[in-house]
Amino acid sequence: MKVSKEKYENLKKSANNDGIIVALAIDQRVSMKKMISKYNEDLNN
């Protein structure tokens, strides 16, 4: 697979010294639904 130099450099920034990409993904859907629901309630009142 070919990767541009820029993409490679950006991937290196996300990796630790062993070359393992370190990332954290957090599911925020429930919080977002509550926030949107509250906003919609405020608009309808």
Backbone as CSV, one residue per row, in Angstrom:
resi,resn,N_x,N_y,N_z,CA_x,CA_y,CA_z,C_x,C_y,C_z
1,MET,0.848,-1.167,0.000,0.000,0.000,0.000,0.894,1.231,0.000
2,LYS,0.588,2.182,-0.877,1.346,3.417,-0.951,0.697,4.470,-0.067
3,VAL,1.538,5.175,0.665,1.072,6.238,1.556,1.920,7.459,1.283
4,SER,1.266,8.614,1.183,2.018,9.841,0.931,2.925,10.153,2.119
5,LYS,3.969,10.918,1.875,4.905,11.290,2.936,4.178,12.046,4.042
6,GLU,3.278,12.952,3.667,2.529,13.740,4.654,1.661,12.830,5.532
7,LYS,0.968,11.890,4.904,0.115,10.965,5.666,0.969,10.104,6.588
8,TYR,2.115,9.643,6.096,3.021,8.835,6.905,3.503,9.616,8.128
9,GLU,3.897,10.871,7.919,4.371,11.702,9.035,3.255,11.924,10.055
10,ASN,2.031,12.140,9.596,0.907,12.317,10.521,0.605,11.036,11.287
11,LEU,0.713,9.883,10.638,0.513,8.610,11.320,1.591,8.375,12.378
12,LYS,2.822,8.777,12.062,3.908,8.623,13.032,3.630,9.435,14.298
13,LYS,2.991,10.586,14.160,2.669,11.422,15.315,1.666,10.730,16.240
14,SER,0.854,9.833,15.672,-0.170,9.131,16.454,0.333,7.810,17.027
15,ALA,1.571,7.463,16.732,2.103,6.170,17.157,3.090,6.333,18.312
16,ASN,3.197,5.285,19.116,4.182,5.302,20.201,5.542,4.868,19.651
17,ASN,6.522,4.696,20.526,7.881,4.349,20.086,7.973,2.977,19.431
18,ASP,6.990,2.102,19.689,6.965,0.782,19.069,6.217,0.780,17.736
19,GLY,5.726,1.937,17.310,5.001,2.039,16.047,3.541,1.662,16.154
20,ILE,3.046,1.542,17.379,1.643,1.190,17.592,0.827,2.470,17.677
21,ILE,-0.226,2.549,16.871,-1.073,3.739,16.862,-1.895,3.769,18.148
22,VAL,-1.803,4.885,18.831,-2.499,5.064,20.101,-3.692,5.977,19.849
23,ALA,-4.894,5.461,20.122,-6.107,6.236,19.879,-7.161,5.849,20.905
24,LEU,-8.053,6.770,21.157,-9.157,6.528,22.069,-10.429,6.993,21.383
25,ALA,-11.407,6.114,21.325,-12.707,6.462,20.744,-13.760,6.300,21.831
26,ILE,-14.546,7.329,22.010,-15.585,7.307,23.041,-16.934,7.524,22.367
27,ASP,-17.863,6.631,22.671,-19.209,6.724,22.103,-19.994,7.782,22.860
28,GLN,-20.334,8.866,22.196,-21.044,9.984,22.810,-22.496,10.078,22.350
29,ARG,-22.996,9.036,21.682,-24.337,9.115,21.101,-25.428,9.352,22.135
30,VAL,-25.372,8.664,23.282,-26.416,8.816,24.298,-26.421,10.248,24.830
31,SER,-25.256,10.768,25.145,-25.159,12.142,25.642,-25.656,13.139,24.600
32,MET,-25.298,12.895,23.342,-25.714,13.800,22.279,-27.237,13.758,22.095
33,LYS,-27.824,12.559,22.162,-29.285,12.443,22.025,-29.994,13.189,23.143
34,LYS,-29.467,13.082,24.373,-30.064,13.809,25.496,-29.976,15.307,25.282
35,MET,-28.824,15.770,24.813,-28.623,17.189,24.583,-29.568,17.704,23.494
36,ILE,-29.691,16.953,22.414,-30.586,17.350,21.320,-32.030,17.325,21.779
37,SER,-32.395,16.291,22.544,-33.755,16.190,23.059,-34.091,17.390,23.929
38,LYS,-33.174,17.770,24.810,-33.384,18.930,25.692,-33.525,20.185,24.859
39,TYR,-32.715,20.348,23.828,-32.779,21.518,22.958,-34.130,21.577,22.254
40,ASN,-34.603,20.429,21.761,-35.895,20.376,21.074,-37.043,20.714,22.041
41,GLU,-36.952,20.233,23.285,-37.969,20.552,24.282,-38.015,22.059,24.538
42,ASP,-36.859,22.679,24.643,-36.772,24.125,24.872,-37.388,24.909,23.724
43,LEU,-37.205,24.419,22.499,-37.763,25.100,21.320,-39.293,24.984,21.289
44,ASN,-39.800,23.854,21.765,-41.234,23.604,21.682,-42.007,24.219,22.839
45,ASN,-41.347,24.756,23.828,-42.022,25.371,24.979,-42.000,26.870,24.906
